[in-house]
Each structure stands twice: as structure tokens, then as C-alpha cells.
Amino acid sequence: MGKHAKPSGAEQFDTYYRGVFGQRWDALCAALGKERSPIAFTDGLTTPYFLDEASLWAARLLPVHEGDQVLDMCAAPGGKTLVIASQLRGTGRLVSNDRSADRRNRLLSVIKDHLPAPWQNAVTVTGYDAAQWGIHQQEAFDAILLDAPCSSERHVLTSPSALSQWSPSRPKRLAIGQFAMLCSALEAVKVGGVILYSTCAITPEEDEMVIQKLSERRKGRFSLLPTRLPQGEARSFGSIILPDTAEGRGPMYVCMIRRES
């Protein structure tokens, strides 16, 4: 690299995450780069759906009961929607939302291919901007899953084009959107209702720092609930599963909050 040349995306990526994880980064980076071994989720489905076990554990954390009104704010590709639908068992209402038309088409296919027909009647697929939801629909849901779009470092590491384009501005930009979506969810959930915030990002900027910002900007509006994940590691808010210590599972960050006012 020349004296004044800008570091490559790969170099910036490595420097950024080495700064976060220190000596652990080499092992974590290697684990992120390995192919995952998804498991089959079958509970009530017509056909098994394969997903990372950490994603299954996360979706099951959301307290969903038959008859509930539930929102999956960023639902595609659909694995977590299937987990929620299996808990509702055709009762109540599940709104599965994704702003992207392409991802929404995939979501529709997953629902059609895996849910029994009577259960499909309780699921509505929408295409709204999750960050604007709370403006149009307030105090409407018993539970909300916000599995927010994120850096997805595992994907970046296995995609040469994504890695070459990476810069530290990416997590900063994503965190702004994640916070807006979480604020929207806080308006859309009923008082006493629960939001599960999750990402597959490993950077604190998109995980616990989003919750920290919410605690500063929405003080008194919510309380934190315990999030006990198998092989999870505590963060300042919530917990995370990282593949170097979880037999390849994850990454998956979760934090559960309850609306108080």
C-alpha cells in the first residue's frame, strides 16, 4: 500500500473489530468465516425449516401466547416468523413486515411452504418502513420482534465484494436506523407489552449501545427483562451468542424490554 493510499475495506474491517475484541478477534474471525450447520425447526410446520440454532433460541425468547397480537417488524427471510406462528398456532394475529419487495416475496413463499393453511390465515404480510410504524399504529401489539437489519459480519467475511466495500461508517449508519426502528416499536407495542430487539451483528455499536441510547432518550418509558440464552455472554444491556464459544452458533444479540408508559 502506498504512503497515502487509503486502507482497503478488509484492512479497515480487521482494524475495527480487532479494536473491539482484542486478542479474541483471531479466533472469533475464524469462527465467523466457517460454514454454519443449521438445524431443522419442525414444531407444527408442514415442512421443516432450517435455521441457525441461535436464531431459534432468540425467537423463542419473545413471550407469545395464543390469541396475542404480534408484530415481526423485519421478518424476511421468515424463520423467526415461523417460530412465532408455531406459538400462536393459528390464533390471534401475526403481522410479518419487510420493506423490501424481493425479501417480502421470499417471506411469502416461506409462509406458504411451511405453515399449515389454517395458520396462514392468522398471518398478514406487509411492506411498511419499520422506522415509521409507531407514527401510524400505536399501542397495537402485545409483543414485537425487531430483528433489525445489521452489519452481519459473518456475511461480510464470506463475501469478497462486501468486504472490499466495508468502512467504519457502516455500523454507524446502521445503528441510526436500528435506533429509529426501536423507537417506533416502543410506540407500537401496548403498555405492558414486550419488545425483543435482536441483531446478528457483533459490534456493540449496533447492539447494547442502541439500547443505551434508548435508555437515555426514552428514560422511564421501558424496563429491561432478563434474556437467558444458552451459551450467551452478558453485555451491558442484553446478551450475545458468539460462534467461537458457541460451537459455531450465532452471532445473535438479544435484549428484551417491556413498555412501562
Secondary structure by P-SEA (a helix, b strand, c coil): ccccccccaaaaaaaaaaaacccaaaaaaaaaacccbbbbbbccccbbbbccaaaaaaaaccccccccccccccccccaaaaaaaaaaccccbbbbbbccaaaaaaaaaaaaacccaaaaaabbbbbcccccccccccccccbbbccccccaaaaaaacaaaaaacccaaaaaaaaaaaaaaaaaaaaccccbbbbbbbccccccccaaaaaaaaaaacccccccccccccbbbcccbbbbbcccccccccbbbbbbbbcc
